[in-house]
Amino acid sequence: MMLRLISSLASGVSASATARWHIKRNCLRKLLEYTRRVAHTIKR
């Protein structure tokens, strides 16, 4: 019983960490696109 609780908790933590990492990566990609677009606009 306790082992199952611990394992489920660990899997939940790892899942949330993965989700957080994905969100961070998406934010970075959006920021990169935005900066690239701004640089392109400035160059013109």
C-alpha positions in Angstrom: 0.0 0.0 0.0 2.7 2.5 1.0 4.9 1.5 -1.8 2.2 2.1 -4.3 1.5 5.5 -2.9 5.2 6.4 -3.1 5.5 5.1 -6.7 2.4 7.0 -7.8 3.7 10.2 -6.1 7.1 9.8 -7.8 5.5 9.3 -11.2 3.3 12.3 -10.6 6.3 14.5 -9.7 8.3 13.3 -12.8 5.2 14.0 -15.0 4.8 17.5 -13.6 8.6 18.1 -14.1 8.3 17.0 -17.7 5.3 19.2 -18.3 7.1 22.2 -16.7 10.1 21.5 -19.0 7.8 21.4 -22.1 6.2 24.7 -21.1 9.6 26.2 -20.6 10.8 25.0 -24.0 7.7 26.4 -25.7 8.2 29.7 -24.0 11.8 29.8 -25.1 10.8 29.0 -28.7 8.1 31.7 -28.7 10.6 34.2 -27.3 13.2 33.2 -30.0 10.6 33.6 -32.8 9.6 37.0 -31.4 13.1 38.3 -31.1 13.9 37.0 -34.7 10.8 38.8 -36.0 11.7 42.0 -34.2 15.2 41.9 -35.5 13.9 41.3 -39.0 11.6 44.3 -38.6 14.4 46.5 -37.4 16.7 45.5 -40.3 14.1 46.5 -42.8 
